[in-house]
């Protein structure tokens, strides 16, 4: 039987179309994926993301452990409440998962990982753990993401008074905690907003208050088109254990300094960094009709030169966009093969959309990558 979040009864009540996802029964949409997408771009929408894994790592050796475990350096978290995006790698530099780590206090961290990889991540963390620390999965918590240009203002009025003032002062990629509640100014849509971690027993009340304030419930369908427009990778599609951060545009998440920090995968990444690049990660915009999908080949002069890793229809651009892994130095006159037909497209640099604004040039001819 599929797992269900504390908000499952509410999704039923709102007539959500429920689908299996990563072992969970989750809302795909509540009637119109397109309207939910536009609600987040133009106003405010909320997502039940309680299926994502929340893992606390605590103890005197937690910082040293995470500095070894993660490609980015948690030593950058120099104040309580700061957050960091990072990859967790194996010894070959392959990406086991991508995650956000929050510093909650001295030697006290929370990792938010992908739903499909939570069990694998926990096993890896426990296998690698050394020293005086505790690793604890927080199945007692739920998580609601509120995103959009009006999200912060509307949410602040819905929070407990003791939290609202602190949440109002949050800078991007910081968080505040009050008791078991943790509110981060983070997200996965390219819009401003909050990700709220709270006791599962409080989730339904907050969801209904947010809904009454005019924040639209949104499903996984809109979440995927929003993150694609934002140029954000999806684990299992754009990256996995066969790819390194170099292969999927995440080189910026590697903290090379200090050079003596020996994180897992470092030796493999250094070898790849010093070798000719095998892949470049790019954005694509389809020029004609059709929808680009993951797995479709990118062709140049009749030869396969890459593959689309994520693709779909972008409501904000009113055309199909994609992320793709291609060979370096690709000729701009490349095409994508869709159902046996080759269609022209443009190479662009993600993100496609950020804070409601289209960021890619759809008119000027592109140069090769």
C-alpha positions as CSV (number, residue, x, y, z in Angstrom):
1,X,0.0,0.0,0.0
2,X,1.3,3.5,-0.9
3,X,2.3,5.8,1.8
4,X,0.1,8.8,2.6
5,X,0.9,12.2,4.0
6,X,-1.1,13.8,6.9
7,X,-2.8,15.9,4.3
8,X,-4.2,12.9,2.3
9,X,-7.8,13.3,3.5
10,X,-7.7,17.0,2.5
11,X,-6.5,16.2,-1.0
12,X,-9.5,13.8,-1.3
13,X,-11.8,16.6,0.0
14,X,-10.4,19.0,-2.6
15,X,-11.0,16.4,-5.4
16,X,-7.3,16.0,-6.2
17,X,-6.3,13.5,-8.8
18,X,-4.1,11.2,-6.8
19,X,-1.2,9.3,-8.4
20,X,1.6,7.0,-7.2
21,X,4.9,8.8,-6.8
22,X,8.0,7.5,-5.2
23,X,6.0,5.0,-3.1
24,X,3.5,7.7,-2.0
25,X,0.0,8.6,-3.1
26,X,0.2,12.2,-4.0
27,X,-1.9,14.9,-5.8
28,X,-1.1,15.4,-9.4
29,X,-3.4,18.4,-9.7
30,X,-6.7,19.6,-8.3
31,X,-8.5,20.1,-11.6
32,X,-6.2,22.2,-13.7
33,X,-2.4,21.8,-13.7
34,X,-2.1,24.9,-16.0
35,X,-4.1,27.1,-13.6
36,X,-2.0,25.9,-10.7
37,X,1.2,26.8,-12.5
38,X,-0.1,30.3,-13.3
39,X,-1.3,30.8,-9.7
40,X,2.3,30.3,-8.5
41,X,3.8,32.5,-11.2
42,X,1.2,35.3,-10.7
43,X,-0.1,35.0,-7.1
44,X,0.5,32.2,-4.6
45,X,0.2,28.4,-4.6
46,X,1.0,25.7,-2.0
47,X,2.3,22.2,-2.3
48,X,2.1,19.2,0.1
49,X,5.7,18.1,0.1
50,X,5.5,16.0,3.3
51,X,6.7,13.0,1.3
52,X,10.2,14.5,1.1
53,X,12.7,13.1,3.6
54,X,13.6,15.1,6.7
55,X,16.7,13.8,8.5
56,X,18.3,15.4,11.5
57,X,22.0,15.0,12.1
58,X,23.1,16.1,15.5
59,X,26.0,15.8,17.9
60,X,29.5,17.1,18.6
61,X,30.9,15.4,15.4
62,X,28.0,16.3,13.1
63,X,29.8,19.2,11.4
64,X,32.9,17.1,10.7
65,X,30.8,14.3,9.4
66,X,28.8,16.4,7.0
67,X,32.0,18.1,5.7
68,X,33.1,14.7,4.7
69,X,29.7,13.5,3.4
70,X,28.7,16.4,1.2
71,X,30.3,18.1,-1.9
72,X,29.4,21.5,-0.7
73,X,30.9,22.7,2.6
74,X,28.7,23.1,5.6
75,X,31.4,25.2,7.2
76,X,29.9,28.0,5.0
77,X,26.9,27.8,7.4
78,X,28.4,30.4,9.7
79,X,25.1,31.4,11.4
80,X,22.2,29.5,12.8
81,X,19.4,29.4,10.2
82,X,21.5,29.4,7.1
83,X,20.8,26.8,4.4
84,X,23.0,25.2,1.7
85,X,22.2,23.3,-1.5
86,X,24.5,20.4,-2.2
87,X,25.0,17.0,-3.8
88,X,25.8,13.9,-1.8
89,X,28.3,11.7,-3.8
90,X,29.7,8.3,-3.9
91,X,33.4,7.6,-4.2
92,X,33.2,7.8,-8.0
93,X,31.7,11.2,-7.9
94,X,28.2,9.9,-8.8
95,X,25.3,11.8,-7.4
96,X,23.5,9.8,-4.7
97,X,21.1,12.6,-4.1
98,X,20.8,16.4,-4.0
99,X,19.5,18.1,-0.9
100,X,19.2,21.2,1.3
101,X,21.0,21.2,4.6
102,X,19.9,23.7,7.3
103,X,22.0,24.7,10.3
104,X,19.5,24.6,13.3
105,X,22.1,25.2,16.1
106,X,25.6,24.3,17.1
107,X,26.1,20.7,15.8
108,X,22.5,20.5,14.8
109,X,21.5,20.1,11.1
110,X,18.5,19.1,9.1
111,X,18.8,17.5,5.7
112,X,15.8,17.6,3.3
113,X,16.2,14.9,0.7
114,X,14.2,13.5,-2.2
115,X,11.3,11.2,-1.4
116,X,12.4,8.4,-3.7
117,X,15.9,8.3,-2.2
118,X,15.2,8.8,1.5
119,X,15.7,5.1,2.5
120,X,18.9,4.9,0.4
121,X,20.2,8.1,1.8
122,X,19.6,7.0,5.4
123,X,21.5,3.7,4.7
124,X,24.4,5.7,3.2
125,X,24.5,8.2,6.1
126,X,24.6,5.4,8.7
127,X,27.2,3.5,6.7
128,X,29.5,6.5,6.6
129,X,28.8,7.8,10.1
130,X,31.7,8.2,12.5
131,X,32.1,9.9,15.8
132,X,29.7,11.2,18.3
133,X,26.5,12.0,16.4
134,X,22.9,10.9,15.9
135,X,21.1,10.4,12.6
136,X,17.3,10.6,13.0
137,X,14.5,10.4,10.3
138,X,11.7,12.8,11.2
139,X,8.6,11.0,10.0
140,X,6.7,12.9,12.7
141,X,7.0,16.1,10.6
142,X,5.1,17.4,7.6
143,X,6.2,20.0,5.0
144,X,4.2,22.6,3.1
145,X,5.8,24.8,0.4
146,X,4.1,28.1,-0.3
147,X,5.4,29.8,-3.5
148,X,4.7,32.8,-5.7
149,X,5.0,36.6,-5.7
150,X,2.3,36.9,-3.0
151,X,3.3,33.9,-1.1
152,X,5.3,35.5,1.7
153,X,2.9,38.2,2.5
154,X,-0.1,35.9,2.6
155,X,1.7,33.2,4.6
156,X,3.0,35.6,7.3
157,X,-0.6,36.4,8.2
158,X,-1.3,32.7,8.6
159,X,1.6,31.8,10.9
160,X,1.5,31.7,14.7
161,X,2.3,35.2,16.0
162,X,5.5,34.0,17.6
163,X,6.8,32.8,14.2
164,X,5.5,35.5,11.8
165,X,7.9,38.3,12.8
166,X,11.0,36.1,12.5
167,X,9.8,34.7,9.2
168,X,9.2,38.2,7.8
169,X,12.9,39.0,8.3
170,X,14.3,35.9,6.6
171,X,16.7,36.5,3.7
172,X,16.8,34.0,0.8
173,X,18.2,30.6,1.8
174,X,17.8,31.2,5.6
175,X,15.4,29.7,8.1
176,X,14.0,30.3,11.5
177,X,12.9,27.8,14.1
178,X,10.4,28.0,16.9
179,X,9.9,24.8,18.8
180,X,9.3,22.0,16.3
181,X,8.5,24.4,13.4
182,X,11.2,25.3,10.9
183,X,10.5,27.9,8.2
184,X,12.9,28.3,5.4
185,X,12.9,31.0,2.6
186,X,13.6,28.3,0.1
187,X,11.7,26.6,-2.7
188,X,11.7,24.7,-6.0
189,X,9.7,26.9,-8.4
190,X,11.8,29.9,-9.3
191,X,9.5,32.1,-7.1
192,X,9.8,33.6,-3.7
193,X,8.2,31.8,-0.8
194,X,8.6,29.5,2.2
195,X,9.1,25.9,2.9
196,X,7.4,25.1,6.3
197,X,8.4,22.0,8.3
198,X,6.0,21.4,11.1
199,X,4.5,18.7,13.3
200,X,2.3,16.4,11.2
201,X,-0.5,17.0,13.7
202,X,-0.4,20.7,12.8
203,X,-0.3,20.4,9.0
204,X,-4.0,20.2,8.3
205,X,-4.8,23.3,10.3
206,X,-2.1,25.3,8.6
207,X,-3.1,24.0,5.1
208,X,-6.7,25.1,5.7
209,X,-5.7,28.5,7.0
210,X,-3.5,29.1,4.0
211,X,-6.3,27.9,1.7
212,X,-8.8,30.3,3.3
213,X,-6.2,33.1,2.8
214,X,-6.4,32.6,-1.0
215,X,-3.4,30.4,-1.6
216,X,-4.2,27.8,-4.2
217,X,-3.4,24.1,-3.6
218,X,-1.1,22.8,-6.4
219,X,0.0,19.3,-7.3
220,X,3.1,17.6,-8.5
221,X,2.3,18.4,-12.2
222,X,2.6,22.1,-11.7
223,X,5.6,21.6,-9.4
224,X,7.4,19.9,-12.3
225,X,6.6,22.5,-15.0
226,X,7.6,25.3,-12.5
227,X,10.9,23.7,-11.6
228,X,11.6,23.0,-15.3
229,X,11.1,26.7,-16.2
230,X,13.3,27.6,-13.3
231,X,16.0,25.3,-14.8
232,X,16.2,23.2,-11.6
233,X,17.4,19.6,-11.8
234,X,15.2,16.7,-10.9
235,X,16.9,13.7,-9.3
236,X,16.4,10.5,-11.3
237,X,16.0,12.4,-14.5
238,X,18.7,15.1,-14.8
239,X,21.1,13.4,-12.4
240,X,21.7,10.1,-10.7
241,X,24.5,7.9,-9.6
242,X,25.9,7.6,-13.2
243,X,26.4,11.4,-13.5
244,X,28.6,13.8,-11.6
245,X,27.9,17.5,-10.8
246,X,29.9,18.3,-14.0
247,X,27.5,16.4,-16.1
248,X,24.3,18.2,-15.0
249,X,25.3,21.8,-14.5
250,X,25.9,21.6,-10.8
251,X,29.7,22.2,-10.7
252,X,28.9,25.4,-8.8
253,X,27.8,23.3,-5.8
254,X,31.3,21.8,-5.3
255,X,33.3,23.6,-2.6
256,X,37.0,23.0,-3.7
257,X,38.3,25.1,-0.8
258,X,39.9,24.4,1.6
259,X,41.9,21.9,-0.5
260,X,42.5,19.7,2.5
261,X,38.8,18.9,3.0
262,X,38.6,15.3,1.8
263,X,34.9,14.9,1.0
264,X,33.6,11.6,-0.5
265,X,34.0,11.8,-4.3
266,X,36.6,14.5,-4.2
267,X,39.4,12.5,-5.9
268,X,37.1,11.4,-8.7
269,X,35.8,15.0,-9.3
270,X,39.3,16.4,-9.4
271,X,40.3,13.9,-12.1
272,X,37.2,14.8,-14.1
273,X,37.8,18.5,-13.5
274,X,41.3,18.2,-15.0
275,X,40.2,16.0,-18.0
276,X,38.4,17.1,-21.2
277,X,34.8,17.7,-20.3
278,X,32.5,14.8,-21.5
279,X,29.2,16.6,-21.2
280,X,27.7,20.1,-21.2
281,X,24.3,20.7,-19.6
282,X,22.1,23.1,-21.6
283,X,18.6,24.4,-22.0
284,X,16.6,24.0,-25.2
285,X,13.6,25.8,-26.6
286,X,11.6,24.1,-29.4
287,X,10.9,26.4,-32.3
288,X,7.9,24.6,-33.7
289,X,5.0,22.5,-32.4
290,X,5.6,19.5,-30.3
291,X,6.7,18.5,-26.8
292,X,10.2,17.6,-25.9
293,X,10.5,14.7,-23.4
294,X,13.2,13.0,-21.4
295,X,15.1,10.4,-23.4
296,X,14.7,12.0,-26.8
297,X,18.0,12.3,-28.7
298,X,19.7,15.6,-29.7
299,X,21.2,15.3,-33.2
300,X,23.8,17.3,-35.1
301,X,24.4,16.5,-38.8
302,X,22.5,13.3,-38.4
303,X,24.5,12.1,-35.4
304,X,23.4,11.7,-31.8
305,X,25.2,14.3,-29.7
306,X,23.2,14.2,-26.5
307,X,19.9,13.5,-24.8
308,X,17.1,15.4,-23.3
309,X,16.9,14.7,-19.5
310,X,13.8,16.8,-18.7
311,X,11.3,18.3,-21.1
312,X,7.8,19.5,-21.3
313,X,5.4,22.4,-22.1
314,X,6.3,25.6,-20.4
315,X,3.1,27.6,-19.8
316,X,5.0,30.9,-19.1
317,X,6.8,30.7,-22.5
318,X,3.9,29.0,-24.3
319,X,6.2,26.5,-25.9
320,X,8.2,23.4,-25.1
321,X,11.5,23.6,-23.2
322,X,14.0,21.1,-22.1
323,X,17.2,20.4,-20.2
324,X,19.7,18.3,-22.0
325,X,23.1,16.7,-21.6
326,X,25.2,17.1,-24.8
327,X,28.8,16.9,-26.0
328,X,30.8,20.1,-25.6
329,X,31.2,22.5,-28.5
330,X,27.8,21.6,-29.9
331,X,26.8,23.2,-33.2
332,X,23.9,25.6,-32.7
333,X,22.1,24.1,-35.7
334,X,21.2,21.0,-33.8
335,X,17.7,19.3,-33.8
336,X,15.7,17.0,-31.5
337,X,14.1,13.8,-32.7
338,X,10.5,13.5,-31.6
339,X,8.5,10.5,-32.8
340,X,10.8,10.0,-35.8
341,X,10.7,13.6,-36.9
342,X,13.6,16.0,-36.5
343,X,12.6,19.5,-35.2
344,X,14.7,22.6,-34.9
345,X,15.3,24.2,-31.5
346,X,17.4,26.9,-29.8
347,X,20.1,26.5,-27.3
348,X,19.7,28.7,-24.3
349,X,21.2,29.0,-20.8
350,X,18.8,28.1,-18.0
351,X,16.9,29.3,-16.0
352,X,14.1,30.0,-18.5
353,X,12.0,31.9,-16.0
354,X,12.7,33.4,-12.6
355,X,10.4,35.5,-10.4
356,X,7.8,35.5,-13.2
357,X,10.1,37.0,-15.8
358,X,11.3,35.1,-19.0
359,X,15.1,35.1,-18.9
360,X,16.0,33.4,-22.2
361,X,16.3,35.3,-25.5
362,X,13.9,33.7,-27.9
363,X,14.9,35.8,-30.9
364,X,18.6,36.3,-31.3
365,X,20.5,33.5,-33.0
366,X,22.5,31.3,-30.5
367,X,26.1,30.5,-30.5
368,X,27.5,27.0,-29.9
369,X,28.3,25.6,-26.5
